[in-house]
Amino acid sequence: GIVGLGGAGFPTHLKLNPGEVMVDTLILNGAECEPYISCDDMLMRQHPEQILRGALIMQRALHARQCVIAIEDNKPEAISAMHNALTALGDEMANIELTAIPTRYPTGGERQLIKVITGKEVPSGDLPIQIGVVCHNVGTAAATYRAVIDGEPLLSRIVTISGNAVPQPRNLQVAFGTPMIDVLTHCEVDLKQLGELEVGGPMMGITAQHLSSPVTKTTNCLLTTSKAEYQSHPPPTACIRCGDCADVCPARLLPQQLYWHAKAKAYDRIQDFHLFDCIECGCCDYVCPSNIPLVQYYRFAKTEIWAQEKEKQQSDIARERHEFRQLRLDREKEERAARHAQKKKAVSGDKGKDDDAKKAAIKAAMERARAKREASGEAPKNTDNLTEAQRQEIELIDERRKKANEEQS
């Protein structure tokens, strides 16, 4: 049950089976993906040895030449704890390197982190493994260690509870399935003053629709917003084409063009601008002077494209099934016609044989009757007082019968 605990939730066993691809570098992501979130920071402080031993397991599974653990430079306590554990474990950690990276959002993104660590860029539409790199979260490494060594499935995770509606922000080890309202109540959040609850950080988080929603494997943060702050959000206005969104985009896309095509529902056109390279970091949202929820438009467009693709796949399957059914019906029709023709031929042959048998039986009966008459010597009856015409007709009949008998013989 181990999945990526950085927020994506991708099954870990798939990323640990590279197949025939050679993996050079395993990167453990210790950079928090967003502001406010500190669950990975707390994990590295509390359980550095689990992370390191989990890294060894991952490195062995991938046959990776080296492992790099990247931690943001604004986490000195986590860096110190990891460094001390690395030193204490000695030579078995020889291929594991600890490095501090600049604290700049969104460095915690997979592609951005790979660029910072290795200098390589993941091509558009490809996965990091195509360039020999696999990236995992430090929480995933610790969970892998507990699963392999202790036999413990993934049942809970560290969750950051923060925001201006929380009297004292903290990190809690929360079991999966725990209602979010129970977590907020434990942290003494005044639910009457709660304006909005974001699952995730302030940039990429998704608004929780129900406070009774459960904590899941991808719930790394519960970010609260008070009613006063929530109601102060200005409404969106028209785009002024300032270009600020393009300046801050870490994926070097054109957010304005994506916005126009998403708004116009031009889903074929929007893919020409590499919509699926967007990591939904929210930088464009943050700098937009018109307060346009750009990321919401991108998410909507992605969802619609996925839905259309799924519908197309279902249509293709239905068409293939229909064509196969039609082929089967045609084949059965041809086989049925062939059987009927064969049966008809057989019946015709039997009928010819029956006719011959009937003719033979009639001929034999006539022969027996004639032989019987000849043997008895009886004269034909009713031959007295015949007219000349009747006698001539009888003679003609006798001649025809005699001739027919001769032909049959």
Wavefront OBJ file of the C-alpha trace (Angstrom):
o trace
v 0.000 0.000 0.000
v 2.972 2.354 -0.263
v 2.369 5.401 -2.473
v 4.109 8.713 -3.031
v 3.559 10.744 0.133
v 4.626 14.026 -1.421
v 1.041 14.577 -2.586
v 0.803 12.781 -5.933
v -0.010 9.347 -4.495
v 1.609 7.409 -7.368
v 2.103 3.693 -6.491
v 5.656 3.254 -5.255
v 6.113 -0.300 -6.546
v 5.684 0.935 -10.122
v 8.432 3.526 -9.745
v 10.699 0.929 -8.143
v 10.424 -1.392 -11.162
v 12.289 0.387 -13.983
v 12.357 -2.676 -16.221
v 15.156 -2.505 -18.783
v 15.859 1.196 -18.174
v 19.114 1.965 -16.384
v 18.724 4.259 -13.369
v 21.700 6.424 -12.486
v 20.379 8.636 -9.682
v 17.756 8.220 -6.982
v 16.612 11.544 -5.535
v 14.844 11.744 -2.192
v 12.770 14.915 -2.062
v 13.091 16.586 1.337
v 11.921 19.962 0.033
v 8.416 20.863 1.132
v 6.248 21.331 -1.939
v 4.539 24.488 -0.605
v 4.717 27.142 2.109
v 3.122 26.337 5.484
v 3.723 22.606 5.043
v 6.304 21.103 7.393
v 5.387 17.404 7.639
v 8.548 16.251 5.830
v 10.658 18.580 7.951
v 9.271 16.987 11.111
v 9.774 13.470 9.729
v 13.444 14.163 8.943
v 13.976 15.505 12.455
v 12.271 12.586 14.190
v 13.117 9.548 12.012
v 16.246 10.231 9.917
v 17.502 6.637 10.200
v 14.261 5.211 8.770
v 14.580 7.546 5.785
v 18.195 6.559 5.143
v 17.568 2.820 5.424
v 14.499 3.208 3.217
v 16.719 4.983 0.693
v 19.080 1.968 0.692
v 16.145 -0.363 -0.043
v 14.977 1.859 -2.910
v 18.492 2.205 -4.292
v 18.941 -1.569 -4.296
v 15.566 -2.109 -6.000
v 16.450 0.394 -8.730
v 20.145 -0.607 -9.006
v 20.854 3.116 -8.879
v 24.469 4.230 -8.845
v 23.915 7.023 -6.336
v 21.270 8.519 -4.076
v 20.893 12.237 -3.360
v 18.761 13.543 -0.501
v 17.751 17.151 -1.195
v 16.686 19.391 1.694
v 15.831 23.093 1.526
v 18.374 25.341 3.238
v 15.714 26.862 5.531
v 15.496 23.573 7.480
v 18.733 23.524 9.510
v 17.383 21.128 12.158
v 16.365 18.562 9.534
v 19.711 18.915 7.751
v 21.559 18.424 11.041
v 19.498 15.353 12.026
v 19.977 13.719 8.635
v 23.707 14.513 8.594
v 24.227 13.012 12.072
v 22.319 9.850 11.123
v 24.279 9.558 7.889
v 27.549 9.833 9.777
v 26.467 7.349 12.441
v 25.523 4.673 9.911
v 28.993 4.855 8.380
v 30.184 2.989 5.287
v 26.867 1.393 4.347
v 25.702 4.884 3.392
v 28.706 5.558 1.150
v 26.593 6.084 -1.990
v 24.121 8.430 -0.312
v 24.761 12.158 -0.531
v 23.038 14.912 1.437
v 22.677 18.286 -0.266
v 21.017 21.586 0.625
v 19.097 23.385 -2.099
v 17.824 26.981 -2.271
v 14.431 27.642 -0.729
v 12.439 28.827 -3.686
v 8.937 27.758 -4.623
v 8.272 25.411 -6.430
v 11.659 23.702 -6.034
v 9.817 20.815 -4.390
v 8.277 19.916 -7.750
v 9.748 16.766 -9.249
v 10.939 18.225 -12.550
v 12.236 21.409 -10.928
v 14.135 19.431 -8.290
v 15.745 17.193 -10.911
v 16.876 20.302 -12.792
v 18.416 21.773 -9.631
v 20.189 18.535 -8.591
v 21.356 17.086 -11.896
v 21.100 19.985 -14.351
v 19.001 17.735 -16.639
v 15.569 18.611 -17.965
v 12.842 16.020 -18.308
v 11.524 16.266 -21.901
v 7.904 17.246 -22.390
v 5.639 14.220 -22.208
v 8.361 11.941 -20.771
v 8.979 10.596 -17.285
v 12.143 11.279 -15.228
v 13.186 7.640 -15.593
v 13.758 8.303 -19.308
v 16.814 10.369 -18.324
v 17.956 7.860 -15.687
v 16.487 9.599 -12.636
v 13.853 8.447 -10.151
v 12.466 10.818 -7.534
v 10.771 9.786 -4.273
v 9.594 11.650 -1.195
v 11.405 11.179 2.127
v 8.089 10.082 3.657
v 7.811 7.371 1.014
v 11.321 6.140 1.887
v 10.433 5.892 5.589
v 7.188 4.065 4.767
v 9.125 1.651 2.527
v 11.540 0.906 5.377
v 8.687 0.170 7.800
v 6.940 -2.043 5.240
v 10.024 -4.100 4.306
v 11.800 -4.318 7.665
v 8.933 -4.139 10.184
v 6.143 -5.535 7.985
v 4.034 -2.456 8.738
v 1.581 -1.355 6.013
v 0.954 2.308 5.324
v -1.753 3.142 7.875
v -0.994 6.739 8.841
v 1.092 9.760 7.975
v 2.268 13.082 9.405
v -0.154 15.902 8.575
v 0.525 19.629 9.012
v -2.364 21.592 10.527
v -1.845 25.302 9.985
v -3.465 28.564 8.926
v -4.766 31.631 10.739
v -7.733 29.741 12.198
v -5.448 27.363 14.146
v -4.414 28.696 17.578
v -1.200 26.634 17.526
v -0.044 25.109 14.211
v 1.385 21.628 14.586
v 2.222 18.316 12.917
v 0.247 15.226 13.881
v 0.547 11.540 13.072
v -2.952 10.879 11.727
v -4.491 7.513 10.836
v -6.062 7.264 7.396
v -9.824 7.553 7.517
v -9.835 10.042 10.394
v -12.471 12.744 9.697
v -10.858 16.138 9.148
v -13.259 17.724 11.626
v -11.818 15.495 14.362
v -8.295 16.672 13.520
v -9.395 20.340 13.591
v -11.243 19.838 16.864
v -8.130 18.253 18.385
v -6.179 21.368 17.363
v -8.820 23.611 19.042
v -9.989 25.227 15.804
v -13.124 27.374 16.238
v -15.319 25.847 13.525
v -17.731 28.798 13.690
v -14.961 31.136 12.566
v -13.622 28.769 9.898
v -14.069 30.254 6.446
v -12.364 27.673 4.225
v -10.327 24.494 4.605
v -7.669 23.707 2.014
v -6.339 20.155 1.656
v -2.743 20.874 0.737
v -0.872 24.153 0.680
v -1.993 27.679 -0.178
v -0.860 27.410 -3.814
v -1.886 23.953 -4.964
v -4.405 22.968 -2.321
v -7.978 21.897 -3.054
v -10.901 23.194 -1.032
v -12.506 20.534 1.160
v -16.215 20.270 0.412
v -17.086 18.563 3.702
v -15.358 18.721 7.052
v -16.275 15.084 7.569
v -14.033 14.071 4.641
v -11.348 11.577 5.710
v -7.603 12.016 5.849
v -6.042 9.995 3.001
v -2.533 9.015 1.915
v -2.127 12.260 -0.053
v -3.345 14.571 2.737
v -0.102 16.274 3.721
v -1.638 19.483 5.105
v -4.908 20.954 6.379
v -4.723 24.707 5.863
v -7.415 26.776 7.507
v -8.659 30.235 6.556
v -10.747 32.405 8.857
v -14.025 33.890 7.659
v -12.588 37.415 7.802
v -9.679 36.521 5.504
v -11.847 34.378 3.218
v -14.400 37.151 2.641
v -11.667 39.684 1.834
v -10.724 37.921 -1.425
v -11.387 40.343 -4.333
v -13.534 39.076 -7.220
v -11.898 38.273 -10.595
v -11.900 40.865 -13.370
v -10.981 40.856 -17.067
v -7.471 39.877 -18.168
v -5.330 42.953 -18.897
v -2.658 40.966 -20.811
v 0.144 42.114 -18.537
v 2.183 38.905 -19.009
v 3.121 38.549 -15.340
v 1.843 34.963 -15.359
v 4.278 33.977 -18.106
v 7.187 35.603 -16.253
v 6.720 33.466 -13.131
v 5.745 30.141 -14.742
v 8.372 27.555 -13.667
v 7.425 25.297 -16.609
v 7.968 28.208 -19.052
v 4.464 27.950 -20.495
v 2.095 30.660 -21.718
v -0.588 30.760 -18.997
v -2.551 33.499 -20.744
v -2.989 31.422 -23.901
v -3.912 28.383 -21.838
v -6.516 30.479 -20.056
v -8.128 31.751 -23.259
v -8.337 28.290 -24.815
v -9.590 26.712 -21.592
v -12.267 29.386 -21.299
v -13.275 28.841 -24.935
v -13.221 25.035 -24.382
v -10.840 24.687 -27.330
v -9.355 21.489 -25.944
v -7.514 20.474 -29.112
v -5.866 23.862 -29.379
v -4.917 24.081 -25.704
v -2.821 20.922 -25.956
v -0.664 22.633 -28.558
v 0.446 24.916 -25.702
v 1.509 21.919 -23.559
v -1.300 22.041 -21.006
v -0.203 18.796 -19.386
v 3.260 20.211 -18.645
v 1.534 22.557 -16.185
v 2.268 21.428 -12.598
v -0.575 23.562 -11.202
v 1.813 25.363 -8.875
v -0.429 28.436 -8.676
v 2.310 30.997 -9.326
v 0.269 32.529 -12.156
v -2.752 32.775 -9.854
v -0.690 34.480 -7.186
v 0.679 37.273 -9.393
v -2.438 37.855 -11.530
v -3.596 41.466 -10.929
v -7.062 40.542 -12.210
v -7.433 37.762 -9.613
v -8.348 35.220 -12.310
v -8.352 31.626 -10.956
v -6.104 30.418 -13.757
v -5.254 27.035 -12.234
v -8.950 26.242 -11.884
v -9.361 26.737 -15.624
v -6.382 24.451 -16.307
v -7.696 21.733 -13.999
v -11.120 21.952 -15.631
v -9.568 21.644 -19.106
v -7.486 18.632 -18.058
v -10.526 16.939 -16.562
v -12.561 17.510 -19.727
v -9.764 16.213 -21.961
v -9.402 13.088 -19.807
v -13.168 12.588 -19.917
v -13.214 12.939 -23.706
v -10.309 10.538 -24.042
v -12.060 8.012 -21.817
v -15.273 8.406 -23.812
v -13.314 7.912 -27.038
v -11.729 4.750 -25.673
v -15.139 3.429 -24.678
v -16.487 4.284 -28.137
v -13.568 2.475 -29.765
v -14.221 -0.577 -27.606
v -17.945 -0.476 -28.449
v -17.154 -0.163 -32.171
v -14.727 -3.074 -32.043
v -17.314 -5.186 -30.250
v -19.955 -4.242 -32.839
v -17.617 -5.077 -35.728
v -16.683 -8.382 -34.132
v -20.375 -9.205 -33.607
v -21.126 -8.338 -37.235
v -18.241 -10.536 -38.363
v -19.497 -13.380 -36.202
v -23.060 -13.050 -37.558
v -21.795 -13.016 -41.161
v -19.665 -16.082 -40.504
v -22.590 -17.912 -38.907
v -24.803 -16.946 -41.866
v -22.262 -18.315 -44.343
v -21.863 -21.517 -42.329
v -25.653 -21.927 -42.147
v -25.993 -21.417 -45.919
v -23.242 -23.976 -46.544
v -24.988 -26.502 -44.294
v -28.303 -25.905 -46.075
v -26.690 -26.343 -49.514
v -25.031 -29.558 -48.415
v -28.274 -30.871 -46.981
v -30.199 -29.908 -50.129
v -27.667 -31.713 -52.286
v -27.957 -34.779 -50.126
v -31.770 -34.653 -50.283
v -31.688 -34.260 -54.101
v -29.465 -37.317 -54.427
v -31.746 -39.387 -52.200
v -34.803 -38.279 -54.235
v -33.198 -39.440 -57.488
v -32.452 -42.798 -55.927
v -36.054 -43.057 -54.660
v -37.445 -42.356 -58.180
v -35.291 -45.045 -59.704
v -36.387 -47.490 -57.034
v -40.062 -46.665 -57.665
v -39.676 -47.146 -61.418
v -37.972 -50.462 -60.877
v -40.753 -51.582 -58.527
v -43.472 -50.571 -61.005
v -41.710 -52.360 -63.856
v -41.327 -55.499 -61.758
v -45.037 -55.396 -60.839
v -46.051 -55.038 -64.462
v -43.812 -57.931 -65.447
v -45.336 -60.119 -62.787
v -48.871 -59.195 -63.885
v -48.109 -59.978 -67.539
v -46.455 -63.238 -66.670
v -49.415 -64.190 -64.558
v -51.873 -63.454 -67.385
v -49.842 -65.399 -69.877
v -49.551 -68.316 -67.501
v -53.294 -68.425 -66.795
v -54.222 -68.246 -70.491
v -57.227 -66.065 -69.687
v -58.690 -64.020 -72.508
v -59.300 -60.352 -71.983
v -62.736 -59.621 -70.569
v -65.369 -57.323 -72.100
v -64.111 -57.932 -75.636
v -67.364 -59.117 -77.087
v -69.537 -56.958 -79.275
v -66.745 -54.372 -79.807
v -66.942 -51.953 -82.670
v -64.272 -51.788 -85.298
v -63.022 -48.469 -83.941
v -62.730 -49.868 -80.411
v -60.820 -52.885 -81.678
v -58.387 -50.656 -83.542
v -57.855 -48.480 -80.405
v -57.156 -51.568 -78.306
v -54.649 -52.792 -80.822
v -52.895 -49.406 -80.779
v -52.733 -49.502 -77.003
v -51.338 -53.011 -76.999
v -48.706 -52.013 -79.549
v -47.676 -48.981 -77.472
v -47.473 -51.094 -74.310
v -45.442 -53.732 -76.089
v -43.116 -51.117 -77.504
v -42.689 -49.470 -74.049
v -41.884 -52.820 -72.514
v -39.281 -53.479 -75.154
v -37.666 -50.070 -74.563
v -37.535 -50.622 -70.822
v -35.950 -54.004 -71.395
l 1 2 3 4 5 6 7 8 9 10 11 12 13 14 15 16 17 18 19 20 21 22 23 24 25 26 27 28 29 30 31 32 33 34 35 36 37 38 39 40 41 42 43 44 45 46 47 48 49 50 51 52 53 54 55 56 57 58 59 60 61 62 63 64 65 66 67 68 69 70 71 72 73 74 75 76 77 78 79 80 81 82 83 84 85 86 87 88 89 90 91 92 93 94 95 96 97 98 99 100 101 102 103 104 105 106 107 108 109 110 111 112 113 114 115 116 117 118 119 120 121 122 123 124 125 126 127 128 129 130 131 132 133 134 135 136 137 138 139 140 141 142 143 144 145 146 147 148 149 150 151 152 153 154 155 156 157 158 159 160 161 162 163 164 165 166 167 168 169 170 171 172 173 174 175 176 177 178 179 180 181 182 183 184 185 186 187 188 189 190 191 192 193 194 195 196 197 198 199 200 201 202 203 204 205 206 207 208 209 210 211 212 213 214 215 216 217 218 219 220 221 222 223 224 225 226 227 228 229 230 231 232 233 234 235 236 237 238 239 240 241 242 243 244 245 246 247 248 249 250 251 252 253 254 255 256 257 258 259 260 261 262 263 264 265 266 267 268 269 270 271 272 273 274 275 276 277 278 279 280 281 282 283 284 285 286 287 288 289 290 291 292 293 294 295 296 297 298 299 300 301 302 303 304 305 306 307 308 309 310 311 312 313 314 315 316 317 318 319 320 321 322 323 324 325 326 327 328 329 330 331 332 333 334 335 336 337 338 339 340 341 342 343 344 345 346 347 348 349 350 351 352 353 354 355 356 357 358 359 360 361 362 363 364 365 366 367 368 369 370 371 372 373 374 375 376 377 378 379 380 381 382 383 384 385 386 387 388 389 390 391 392 393 394 395 396 397 398 399 400 401 402 403 404 405 406 407 408 409
